[in-house]
Amino acid sequence: MSVTVNGIDELKKLAGSDLGTSEWIEVTQERINTFADATGDHQWIHVDPERAAEGPFGAPIAHGYLTLSLFIPLFTELLDVQGVTTKVNYGLNKVRFPSPVKVGSRIRLVGKLAEVEEVPGGVQITVDGTIEIEGGTKPAAVLQSLSRFYA
C-alpha cells in the first residue's frame, strides 16, 4: 500500500515514519539472465542452473546488485511523492547482502523514512530498507538509500 504525499512540506511531515511493506515479486531465472546480459556478469552461480545446483546454495542465485536494483520498483509501491518537479536517486550510505536470493524466490521491501533534510531547491530523504525473502530467516539486503526531491 502506497503512502502518497503532495509536495515537499507533506514529505517533511513523514520523517521517522514506517512506510510499510511492498508486494512480493518473484526473482526468476529469466530476470537473472537479463541482468547478467545487461551487466556482463555471467558467473555460473547465477546463469548455469545445472552447475549452480551442485554449488554451495543448491540453485542459481540472483546477483546482489540485481536484488539491490529491485529496491526502486519495490520502493515506488511504498511512497508516491507528487507535486515535485524532479525525483533523483542520490545514492546509498550502506548496503549488506546477508542472504542469497535463490531463483524462484519471492522478495519484498519493508521501508522506513528515516530522515528528511533540506538541500538547495528541495529535500533529501534517507530510507532504511530491508529486502525480505519469503520464508527466509535472514534478509536478502539491508540498505540505506538516499533520494532527492526538488520543488
N, C-alpha and C positions, 0 to 999 in steps of 0.2 A: 504494500500500500504506500503510495507516494504522498509526501508532505509537499504542498505547493505554497510558495510564498511569492508575493508581488513586490519586488524591489528590494533594495539593499537594507532599508530600515527594518522590514519584516524579517529578513535573513539574520540581522544582528540579534533580534529577539530570540532566535533559536539556539544561540550559543549554549553549549552544555547539554543539549537535548539528544535523547536517543532518537534515531531516525527509523528504527525498525529493521525489518528483515525482508530481503528480496524474495522473489520466487526462485525455485530450483531450476537450474539449467544443466543439461547433460553434456559431458565432455566426451565427444565421440572420436573415434579413430579418424574420421574424415576431417574434423576440426583440427586435430593434432597434425595430420599430414599437411593441411593447408597452411598452418602456422610454420611448419618445417620448410615448406616451399617458399614462404614469404621471407623467412629469416636465413635460410641456408643451413639451418641446424637439423641435419638428418641423422643424428645419433641413433643407433639401433634401439636404445632403450625406449625411444619414442615411436619410431616408424616401422620396426620389424616385429610384428606380433608373435611370430614363431620363436624368434630368438629371445624376445623380451619375456615370453612365458617361462623360459628357462633361467631368466635373470633374477636379480635379488628381490624383485617385487612381484614376480609371478604373472606379470601382464605389462603391456606398454603403459607408460605414464606420460602425462602432459608435461610439457616444458614448464618450468617455474614461471618464466616470463609470459607464457600463454595464460596461465592462471592469473597472473598479475594484470594482464591486458583485459581480462574479463571484468575487472573492477569497474570500469567505466559503464558498460551496459547494465551491470547489476546496480551500480550507484544511481543511475538515472531512474531506476524504479523507486528509489527512496526519497529523492529530493528533486523537485522541479522549481527552478528559480526563474520567474517571469519578470518582466519589467526592467530588464537589464539589456545593454547593447551587445556585450561580449562576455563569453564564458571561456576561460583558458585553464587548461591543465598546467599547473605550475611546477609540479614535481612531487618528490617523496622525501620524507625525513628518514624513514626506515622501513625495511621490508624483511620478513623472515618467511621461510617455507618449511614449517615444522613437519608436514606430512605430504607424501606424493599423492597426486590425483591419478588413480588408475583409469584407463579407458573404460567408458561406460558409467563412471561415477557421476553423481549429481552434486553440484555445488550451489551455494547461495551466499549472500553478503549480509552481515549484521553491521550496522553503521551507527556511529555517534558523531555528532557535530561538536567536536572538542573545543574549537575556538573560532572566533570571527574577529579579525583585526583589520583596521583601516589601512589602506595603501593609497597612493595617489590615484584619484579617479574612481576608487571603488573599495572592495574588501577582499581579503584573502581568508579562506576558510581552511581549517585543519580538520580532517575527518579521520577518526580512528576506525579502521575496518578490520573485520575478521571474515575470511572466506572459509566457510564450513564445508565439510564433506558429509553428505548424508550417511548416517550410521557410523561415522568416524569418531575416534576418541581424541584426535588432535586436529586442529585446523589445517587447511591447505596453505593458507597465507595469513599473516598478521602484518598490517601495514598502517602507515600514517601518510595520508595523501594531502596535497596542497592544491587548491584551485583558487582562481581569481575571477571575480565578477565585477564588471565595470558598468557604471551608470550611463 
